[in-house]
Amino acid sequence: MVTSALVALVFALQVGPFTVGPITAQPGRAASGYLIAAETPDGVPQVPVTVVHGARPGPVIALISGNHGYEYTPILASQRLRTRLDPAQLSGTAILVHVANVPSFLGRTIYYSPVDGKNLNRVYPGVKDGTISQKIAYAITKDVIEKADVVLDLHCGDGNESLRPYVYLPVTGNATMDAAMKELALAFGMDHMVIDRGRPTDPAKSLYCSTTAVTRGKPAITVESGFLGVRDDESIARIETGVLSVMRHLKILPGEPARVEHPVYLDPAEVLTSPATGILYPHVERGMSVAKGTLIATVTDFFGKTIGEVRSPFAGVVLYVVATPPISKGEPVGMIGTPAP
Ligand SMILES: [Zn+2]
């Protein structure tokens, strides 16, 4: 007992406290708080965060949920992870952003903030004195991403999207970075991986949360598990399991990761958009295999006359399809990915 207490003390002296914005966690402790004081019209503070700080040194992982506020499975997984992560077990630190986009969560909006109309996951790295979405992005960039070594951006199908699980695996051309991100994706345990080229390369115009990390030299992946605003246990558990497996891969947690044995790399993958505004009728289900030219969805006007259709440009898997009726011209209707040989 004396020895282990002494070891803990030595590590505590070695590790020191860890601070994220106004939140400071001592070694072997967890601490929670908010990054931004009340600034919205309803006076709710923004960006609830928990720092789980290990007693032993190690990497820092950021687990960011709720960039889209109607994506509930990562938000609920984040709650569960807060109770499952025991700081005494950690060699390193986990920063949990429980709900990045509180205005969208409380306002029950898909894609866009009800306060400023912006898509939080398109305004990174944010603006210090900008609109609420820009401020949130700025706080997450400065206080979370810049303090992390690895970032997992946790999503699911938005409130209108019927989605099968997959990971966005960025390809940057930097071999070391690309290999690290591939290992993260394999360690997460979901076998479908969209090969994601063409993300921004300028750290000042990174737009996406995960790209903000990548353009700052930190490996990051974006995870999708869940759909249509449903709190289904399987999708939540898949995120929890994946996060814990990645933390084992990084040696933040003891034990072996559960790696994907037979990855399905989707390349090309394409978001299909609507040719018209009106009422959407999807003709496929999430996860279906479709041939080139398969009718994915039709759009009618508000009287029922068909005014547009969307067909698959190639054979592949339906990664998601919009499954609720409203659709505007140019908005996503679904995403198809072709399994690479
Ligand atoms: Zn999302």
Residues whose N, C-alpha, C, O or C-beta is under 5 A from the ligand:
A	BS01	ZN	H68 E71 H155 C156
